Amino acid sequence: MLDFYKLRLAKHQKRMFKYLKYVMNDHFILICMVGLGGFGYYYSEYLKNLTPAVSWVPIVVGLVWFISLFVGRLSTLMQEADAVFLIPKERAMTTYLKRGLNYSTIFPTIAISLIVGVTFPLVAITKSVDFSMTLFIIASLLALKYADLWIQLESLYLDSGQNVTTHRIIWTLGAIGSLFCSLYVSFYVGVAVAFVISIALVMLSKKTLESSQLNWEKSIQVERKRMKRLYSFFNLFTDVPGLSSDVHRRKYLDGLLNRIKKTSENTYLYLYARVVARGSEYSSLTIRLILVGMVLLFFTKSFWLMAILGSLFIYLLGFQLIPIYHAFDYMLMTQLYPISYKLKHNSVLFIIRSVIGIMTLIFSLVVVVALPNKLDGIKLALVFVMVFVLLSWSYLPMKLKKMEKMENR
């Protein structure tokens, strides 16, 4: 089973690297560098003005560390056919799943280390502790995350519901207790609590694996949902074949959608408007980016950082809406429509411009309200409008033309 897992993992990694090259493109890296540069500069300035008198900072950092424990899901790489062809190997599946659990620790280890590395200076200043304590809090969080992955694995077995619920409660209380001890008692006590809780939970979960049978249907369903979330992220940058998204009726948008006249010239406009409004993929993305952007802009009081953040979010939304161009390529009828591709091009542009235009308007209102100096708020609003204009009438048409050339080859 180890050789079988290695073979399946190699195929999975090959597929992931294939999509990652589209994610890590020049534009995305440039935007990340600008965003991280701006964040690093203003973060360092904030640290210079921070004093031990600010008592709420450790509480916020502790909450961030607790949330970081939920980063990363158990990866089993199981497929639907396994429920038929691997049943004779059910006893050996424990070895297979343990190897998958070990592989699942890679991403949380990187993410937790980065989160702690960024946030620990806040604790070091407010609590007057040495930076070497970073290693202890990382060790505590990784031990707790390892136990969390074991509980996720335990939940894939039959008749484990009550045990999983009990273990999850113990894990939650143990994580809170460990973080509290680290921040308000001693980092040595915190790491000791984390290791004791984690070791106990891992041993209890192993007993469940020894005495229960694998729930094949649930195991496959959990992995399918995990891969769907992963492919949904990749689909923001490139087309992922076979990816389906949920569709919601959303009657409250009928008044807006019905304003589009049902004429042949509006065929693609009619279709794309409903994809954005009713498809969970693009509507959820839009709502998420707008809400996160609003919160960041409202609590950021630096003019230049607000300009960078607002422009970054406007660009990201516009860039990630581009794949709607291929939303109906799977339908044969769209290839038979006696309609010019220019109408398709214009419809996509109109929809994307409308969505990022709404974001630009919302961001402009937020900065005008958030900044005490209303003149600075108006200046920021003008910056966002300039970014919107450049993105809508320069970058997006160029990007769509490039996609059309690739399509016609």
NUKEFI-364387 format. One record per residue (C-alpha): x, y, z; residue in one letter. Coordinates in steps of 0.2 Angstrom, whole numbers, padded with zeros to 4 digits, always signed. Each point is the difference from the previous one (the first is absolute). Layout:
XYZa...
This chain:
+0000+0000+0000m+0015+0012+0003l+0005-0002-0019d-0018+0002-0005f-0001+0016+0010y+0017+0007-0007k-0007-0003-0017l-0016+0009+0003r+0009+0014+0009l+0012+0002-0015a-0015+0002-0012k-0008+0012+0012h+0015+0011+0002q+0003+0000-0019k-0018+0006-0002r+0002+0014+0013m+0016+0006-0007f-0009+0001-0017k-0012+0013+0007y+0012+0009+0012l+0009+0007-0015k-0015+0009-0005y-0003+0007+0018v+0018+0006+0002m+0000+0011-0016n+0009+0016-0002d-0015+0011+0004h-0004-0009+0016f+0018+0000+0006i+0001+0018-0003l-0016+0004+0009i+0006-0010+0015c+0017+0008+0000m-0008+0017+0001v-0013-0005+0013g+0013-0008+0011l+0012+0014-0002g-0014+0013+0005g-0005-0011+0014f+0017-0003+0007g+0004+0018+0000y-0015+0006+0009y+0001-0015+0012y+0017+0004+0005s-0005+0018+0003e-0014-0006+0011y+0012-0011+0010l+0011+0015+0004k-0015+0009+0008n-0006-0015+0009l+0002-0001+0019t-0003-0013+0014p-0015+0011+0006a-0010-0007-0015v-0008-0014+0009s-0013-0006-0014w+0014-0005-0012v+0004-0017+0008p-0018-0004+0000i-0002+0003-0019v+0016-0009-0004v-0006-0015+0010g-0016+0000-0010l+0010+0000-0016v+0011-0014+0006w-0016-0010+0005f-0008+0003-0017i+0017-0005-0009s-0003-0018+0007l-0015-0002-0012f+0012+0003-0015v+0002-0017-0010g-0011-0015-0002r+0004-0018+0000l+0005-0006-0017s-0004-0018-0004t+0001+0001-0019l-0014-0013-0001m-0011-0002-0015q-0017-0007-0004e+0006-0017-0007a+0009-0003+0016d-0016-0006+0009a-0001-0014-0013v+0018-0005-0004f+0009+0003+0017l-0013-0009+0012i+0011-0015+0000p+0014+0011+0007k-0010+0008+0014e+0011-0005+0014r+0015+0007-0010a-0009+0016-0003m+0005+0006+0018t+0018+0001-0006t-0005+0009-0016y-0010+0013+0010l+0014+0003+0013k+0011+0004-0015r-0013+0012-0006g-0001+0008+0017l+0019+0003+0001n-0001+0008-0018y-0014+0011+0007s+0011+0008+0013t+0011+0009-0013i-0011+0014-0005f-0006+0004+0018p+0018+0000+0006t+0005+0013-0012i-0016+0010+0003a+0001+0000+0019i+0019+0004+0000s-0003+0015-0012l-0015+0006+0011i+0010-0001+0016v+0015+0008-0008g-0010+0015-0005v-0010+0002+0016t+0012-0005+0013f+0009+0018+0000p-0017+0007+0007l+0001-0012+0015v+0019+0002+0002a-0003+0019+0002i-0016+0000+0011t+0006-0014+0011k+0018+0004+0000s+0006-0018-0004v+0014-0006-0010d-0002-0005-0019f+0007-0017+0004s-0017-0004+0007m-0006-0001-0018t+0006-0017-0001l-0011-0006+0015f-0016+0008-0007i+0003-0008-0017i+0003-0017+0008a-0016+0002+0010s-0010+0004-0015l+0007-0014-0011l-0003-0013+0014a-0018+0006+0001l-0002+0000-0019k+0007-0018+0000y-0013-0005+0012a-0013+0009-0010d+0004-0010-0016l-0001-0017+0010w-0017+0005+0006i-0005+0004-0018q+0007-0018-0005l-0010-0007+0014e-0016+0007-0006s+0002-0010-0016l-0004-0016+0009y-0017-0008+0004l-0008+0003+0017d+0013+0013+0005s-0012+0015+0001g-0001+0000+0019q+0019-0002+0002n+0003+0014-0012v-0011+0012+0008t+0008-0003+0017t+0017+0001-0007h-0004+0016-0009r-0006+0008+0016i+0016-0006+0009i+0010+0007-0014w-0008+0017+0000t+0001+0002+0019l+0018-0006-0001g+0005+0012-0014a-0008+0015+0009i+0008-0005+0016g+0017-0002-0008s-0001+0017-0008l-0005+0008+0016f+0014-0008+0010c+0012+0006-0014s-0005+0018+0000l-0004+0002+0019y+0010-0013+0009v+0015-0007-0009s+0004-0006-0017f+0008-0016+0008y-0017-0004+0009v-0010+0004-0017g+0011-0012-0010v-0001-0014+0014a-0019+0002+0000v-0001-0001-0019a+0011-0016-0001f-0009-0009+0014v-0017+0003-0008i+0006-0004-0017s+0008-0016+0005i-0015-0006+0009a-0012+0004-0014l+0011-0009-0013v+0001-0015+0011m-0019+0000+0002l-0003+0002-0019s+0012-0014-0004k-0011-0012+0011k-0015+0005-0011t+0010-0004-0016l+0004-0017+0008e-0018-0005+0005s-0010+0008-0014s-0003-0002-0018q+0003+0013-0013l-0015+0010-0007n+0004-0001-0018w-0014+0012-0006e+0004+0013+0013k+0019-0001-0004s-0003+0002-0018i-0012+0014+0002q+0011+0010+0012v+0015-0001-0013e-0012+0005-0014r-0005+0016+0010k+0018+0004+0004r+0006-0002-0018m-0015+0011-0006k+0005+0014+0011r+0018-0002-0007l-0006+0000-0018y-0012+0015+0003s+0016+0010+0006f+0009-0005-0016f-0015+0004-0011n+0002+0018+0005l+0016+0000-0010f-0003-0013-0014t-0014-0011-0006d-0001-0017+0009v-0009-0013-0010p-0015-0008+0008g-0001+0012+0015l-0018+0003+0004s-0007+0013+0012s-0016+0002+0009d-0014+0011-0007v-0013+0010+0011h-0016+0008-0006r+0002+0017+0009r-0017+0007-0004k+0005+0017+0007y+0011+0003-0015l-0014-0004-0013d-0004+0018-0001g+0017+0005-0005l+0003-0015-0012l-0017+0003-0008n+0006+0017-0006r+0010-0009-0013i-0011-0001-0016k-0002-0017-0008k+0007+0004-0017t+0013-0009-0010s+0013+0014+0003e-0002-0003+0019n+0002-0019-0001t+0017-0001+0008y-0004+0014+0012l-0015-0009+0006y+0010-0016+0003l+0015+0008+0008y-0011+0011+0012a-0008-0016+0007r+0017-0009+0002v+0006+0015+0011v-0016+0002+0009a-0005-0018+0003r+0016-0010-0001g+0007-0002+0018s+0018+0000-0008e+0000+0018-0006y-0013+0008+0012s+0009-0007+0015s+0017+0006-0006l-0007+0017-0003t-0009+0002+0017i+0016-0007+0009r+0012+0012-0008l-0012+0015+0003i-0003-0004+0018l+0018-0003+0004v+0005+0015-0010g-0012+0011+0010m+0006-0006+0017v+0018+0003-0005l-0003+0017-0007l-0011+0005+0015f+0013-0004+0013f+0015+0006-0010t+0004+0018+0003k+0015+0002-0011s-0003+0009-0017f+0012-0010-0010w-0004-0017+0008l-0018+0003-0004m+0004+0005-0018a+0010-0016-0002i-0013-0012+0008l-0015+0008-0009g+0009-0001-0017s+0006-0018+0004l-0017-0006+0004f-0008+0009-0016i+0014-0008-0011y-0003-0018+0008l-0018+0000-0002l+0001+0006-0018g+0014-0013-0004f-0009-0014+0008q-0017+0003-0009l+0009-0002-0017i-0003-0019+0000p-0019+0003-0003i+0005+0002-0018y+0000-0019-0001h-0015-0003+0011a-0010-0007-0015f+0013-0008-0010d-0006-0017+0005y-0017+0003-0008m-0001-0005-0019l-0014+0012-0003m+0011+0015+0004t+0011-0005-0015q-0015-0001-0011l-0007+0017+0004y+0000+0012-0015p+0007+0014+0011i+0016+0009-0002s+0014-0004+0012y+0002+0019+0002k-0017+0000+0009l+0007-0013+0012k+0016+0010+0003h-0010+0016+0003n-0012-0009+0012s+0014-0007+0011v+0008+0017+0001l-0017+0008+0005f-0003-0013+0013i+0018+0001+0008i-0001+0020-0001r-0016+0000+0009s+0006-0011+0014v+0016+0009+0003i-0009+0016-0002g-0011-0004+0014i+0015-0005+0010m+0009+0017-0004t-0016+0009+0005l-0001-0009+0017i+0019+0002+0004f-0002+0019-0004s-0014+0002+0012l+0009-0010+0013v+0016+0011-0001v-0009+0016+0000v-0010-0005+0016v+0016-0008+0008a+0012+0014-0002l-0002+0015+0012p+0008+0011-0014n-0014-0001-0014k+0012+0008-0013l+0011-0015+0002d-0015-0012-0002g-0005+0009-0016i+0018-0002-0006k+0000-0018+0004l-0017-0002-0009a+0008+0008-0016l+0014-0013+0002v-0012-0014+0000f-0009+0007-0015v+0016+0002-0010m+0004-0018+0004v-0017-0005-0006f+0001+0009-0016v+0018-0007-0004l-0006-0017+0004l-0016+0000-0009s+0005+0009-0016w+0019-0005-0001s+0004-0017+0008y-0016-0009-0001l-0003+0002-0019p+0018-0005-0003m-0001-0015+0011k-0017-0006-0009l+0008+0003-0017k+0015-0011+0005k-0012-0013+0005m-0010+0001-0016e+0016-0002-0010k+0004-0016+0010m-0018-0007-0003e+0001+0003-0019n+0017-0009-0002r
